[in-house]
Amino acid sequence: MIIFVIIYAFSIIGFFVHLFLSKEERKKKQLFELFILYQLVVNIGILSLISAGALLFTPQLVADSLGWPTCPFQHELGNVNLAFGVLGILCIWFRGDFWTATIIGASIWLLGDGIGHLYLMYGGDTVAATGVPATNNWIMLITDFLIPTTLLLLLFAFKSLNRNDVKADIP
């Protein structure tokens, strides 16, 4: 599960490596756009594709690592991850409202998962119900809240910068 945190860190490091290697001077708006792109492609696209592969092709391994029994819902969750993985990768070529829709959809999904993990950790008897100790969820909590929060804040800032540019162009 630590791979989720490593991939999140990779999205930030990749952004800074890109900036360093390109040596292209960028405006604030372009920096936000590039950072959002790295977040979408890496944290939604690549991370979801990795999760989809694991859930669809090695469901027993995933279930064993979580201490859960395998179930048909793993296949369905694999399909959700596959869909968002494709959307995240497509963000390389599609911008604008496509990014907004991808961020909103992924945020609803991840925040919902995060709330579910909190409930299992603090509101439900996870060990009795699932055999999973509550401490297994903390890494998932980090990414379930950190990724959508990052994306939503970046999107809001980016859209605000775009609105300011439009206002500056009006005579």
ZIFENRA-V693243 format. One record per pair of residues at least 12 apart in sequence whose ideal C-beta (glycine too) atoms are under 10 Angstrom apart, sorted by the first residue. I is the first residue (numbers start at 1). J is the second residue. Records with the same first field share a line. If there is no record, write none. Layout:
BEGIN
I = J ; J
END
This chain:
BEGIN
1 = 65 ; 66 ; 136 ; 137 ; 138 ; 139 ; 140 ; 142 ; 143
2 = 139
3 = 47 ; 50 ; 51 ; 54 ; 139 ; 143
4 = 43 ; 47 ; 50 ; 51 ; 139 ; 140 ; 142 ; 143 ; 144 ; 146 ; 147
5 = 139 ; 140 ; 142 ; 143 ; 146
7 = 42 ; 43 ; 46 ; 47 ; 50 ; 143 ; 147
8 = 39 ; 42 ; 43 ; 47 ; 142 ; 143 ; 146 ; 147 ; 150
9 = 42
10 = 38 ; 42 ; 43 ; 46 ; 47
11 = 35 ; 37 ; 38 ; 39 ; 40 ; 41 ; 42 ; 43 ; 44 ; 45 ; 46 ; 47 ; 147 ; 150
12 = 35 ; 38 ; 39 ; 42 ; 43 ; 150
13 = 38 ; 42
14 = 38 ; 39 ; 41 ; 42
15 = 31 ; 34 ; 35 ; 36 ; 37 ; 38 ; 39 ; 42
16 = 35 ; 38
17 = 38
18 = 34 ; 35 ; 37 ; 38
19 = 31 ; 34 ; 35
22 = 34
27 = 161 ; 165
28 = 157 ; 158 ; 161 ; 164
29 = 157 ; 158 ; 160 ; 161 ; 162 ; 164 ; 165
30 = 161
31 = 158 ; 161
32 = 154 ; 155 ; 157 ; 158 ; 159 ; 160 ; 161 ; 162
33 = 95 ; 99 ; 154 ; 158 ; 161 ; 162
35 = 150 ; 154 ; 157 ; 158
36 = 91 ; 95 ; 99 ; 103 ; 150 ; 151 ; 154 ; 155 ; 157 ; 158
37 = 88 ; 91 ; 92 ; 95 ; 99 ; 154
38 = 91 ; 154
39 = 88 ; 91 ; 103 ; 106 ; 147 ; 150 ; 151 ; 154 ; 155
40 = 84 ; 87 ; 88 ; 89 ; 90 ; 91 ; 92 ; 98 ; 99 ; 102 ; 103 ; 106 ; 147 ; 151 ; 154 ; 155
41 = 88 ; 89 ; 90 ; 91 ; 92
42 = 88 ; 89 ; 147
43 = 88 ; 106 ; 110 ; 143 ; 146 ; 147 ; 148 ; 150 ; 151
44 = 81 ; 84 ; 85 ; 86 ; 87 ; 88 ; 89 ; 91 ; 102 ; 103 ; 105 ; 106 ; 107 ; 109 ; 110 ; 147 ; 148 ; 151
45 = 84 ; 85 ; 86 ; 87 ; 88 ; 89 ; 90 ; 91 ; 92 ; 102 ; 106
46 = 85 ; 88 ; 89
47 = 81 ; 84 ; 85 ; 88 ; 143 ; 147
48 = 78 ; 80 ; 81 ; 82 ; 83 ; 84 ; 85 ; 86 ; 87 ; 88 ; 89 ; 106 ; 109 ; 110
49 = 81 ; 82 ; 84 ; 85 ; 86 ; 88 ; 89
50 = 81 ; 85
51 = 77 ; 78 ; 80 ; 81 ; 82 ; 84 ; 85
52 = 77 ; 78 ; 79 ; 80 ; 81 ; 82 ; 83 ; 84 ; 85 ; 86
53 = 78 ; 81 ; 82 ; 85
54 = 74 ; 78 ; 81
55 = 73 ; 74 ; 75 ; 76 ; 77 ; 78 ; 79 ; 80 ; 81 ; 82
56 = 74 ; 75 ; 77 ; 78 ; 79 ; 81 ; 82
57 = 78
58 = 74
59 = 71 ; 72 ; 73 ; 74 ; 75 ; 77 ; 78
60 = 74
62 = 74 ; 77 ; 78
65 = 136
66 = 130 ; 131 ; 132 ; 136 ; 137 ; 140
67 = 126 ; 127 ; 130 ; 131 ; 132 ; 133 ; 136
68 = 130 ; 131 ; 132 ; 136
69 = 130 ; 131
77 = 113
80 = 105 ; 109
81 = 109
83 = 105 ; 109
84 = 102 ; 105 ; 106 ; 109 ; 110
87 = 99 ; 101 ; 102 ; 103 ; 105 ; 106
88 = 102 ; 103 ; 106
90 = 102
91 = 103
96 = 162
99 = 151 ; 154 ; 155 ; 158 ; 159
100 = 155 ; 158 ; 159
102 = 151 ; 155
103 = 147 ; 148 ; 150 ; 151 ; 152 ; 154 ; 155 ; 156
104 = 148 ; 151 ; 152 ; 155
106 = 147 ; 148 ; 151 ; 152
107 = 147 ; 148 ; 149 ; 150 ; 151 ; 152 ; 155
108 = 148
109 = 144 ; 148
110 = 140 ; 143 ; 144 ; 145 ; 146 ; 147 ; 148 ; 149 ; 151
111 = 144 ; 145 ; 147 ; 148 ; 149 ; 152
112 = 144 ; 148
113 = 137 ; 140 ; 141 ; 143 ; 144 ; 145 ; 148
114 = 137 ; 140 ; 141 ; 142 ; 143 ; 144 ; 145 ; 146 ; 147 ; 148 ; 149
115 = 141 ; 144 ; 145
116 = 137 ; 140 ; 144
117 = 134 ; 136 ; 137 ; 138 ; 139 ; 140 ; 141 ; 144 ; 145
118 = 134 ; 137 ; 141 ; 144 ; 145
119 = 137
120 = 132 ; 134 ; 136 ; 137 ; 140
121 = 133 ; 134 ; 135 ; 136 ; 137 ; 138 ; 140 ; 141
122 = 134 ; 137
END
